[in-house]
């Protein structure tokens, strides 16, 4: 019965969640994306950009893995990250500018591919030799947990959070790009520790704090909204 009910949900009943994106670069990035979308050739559609974003994220992971053989692959990874930003950020903007939105399809496909792409990227980092596998796995697990938290909040609260504490996907890409450039000059820091390990450890602490804060806040909110008298 439940499966039948879910299967028969009409698109008209789909509730649009409020998009919460309050990262440092949100405002200028939005203006840039709209400007680009308005000038995108008509033969390019949002699905093309989604595929580009996913392929670029996958190739970022491949580039990191190949960086174990030659550091020049770190520069290739930077190019892939830029293409990933272009595809991942532009697909939704292009759909909104052209009034071609498919909210359920777009939400599901985009974020499922994001999750698969994150696994590929962090697997590449783990094989690169620039970061220990344990640190890479820790970052991946926390990223996926934050994603799950965000998707559950979208359903239960009606708020889809795209950034946490002024830090979003674009800032994360810029951090990776900066890290790639820095590691070419300083592969190790602090008495021999790998630069990516130090940065990854800081990232784990920060992401764990974000997960704890937002999960606790949402649990408290839902508890208060659904008190049993």
Buried (B, 14 or more C-beta within 10 A) or exposed (E): EEEEEEEEEEEEEEEEBEEBBBBBBBEEBEEBBBEBBEEBEEEEBBBBBBBBBBBBBBBBBBBBBBBEEEBEBBBBBBBBBBBBBBBBBBBBBBBBBBEEEEBEEBBEBBBEBBBEBBBBBBBBBBBBBBBBEEBBEBBBBBBBBBBEBBBEBBEEBEBBBBBBEEBBBBBBBBEBBEBBEBBEEEEBBEEEEBBBBBBBBEBBEBBBEBBEEBBEEBEEBEEEEEEEE
